Amino acid sequence: MQSDDQPQSLLRISQELLETARAASSGRAARTLYGGQEHDLRQTLIALAEGRSLGEHESPGEATLQVLEGSVRLSADAESWTADLGDHLVIPPSRHDLHAATDAVVLLTVATRAPRTD
């Protein structure tokens, strides 16, 4: 991982991850750009090959998704939303799935705790 104070090319990293996802048996690849256990904020690039899904999973906390390449479908409960290049979605706080309608890369942003009030 690169130092937090250095610029990172989302386009370059997206292309690298997409190549990895296409070659992987799972059809996906991811890289955390910022955050982790010691941070309240985590940003992760996720690449999915066309037709692949993350699989239904619990909401990681307050989260949003921005599509950087391709087209995806976010499904939760009985609802689903299609998002294309440049679209931004709020991830519902329930079990959900992400499916790639085309080769796709998304930026997942998660806030794991409420802001401090002290």
Secondary structure, 3 states (H helix, E strand, C coil): CCCCCCCCCHHHHHHHHHHHHHHCCCCEEEEEEECCCCCCEEEEEEEECCCCECCCECCCCEEEEEEEECEEEEEECCEEEEEECCCEEEECCCCEEEEECCCEEEEEEEECCCCCCC
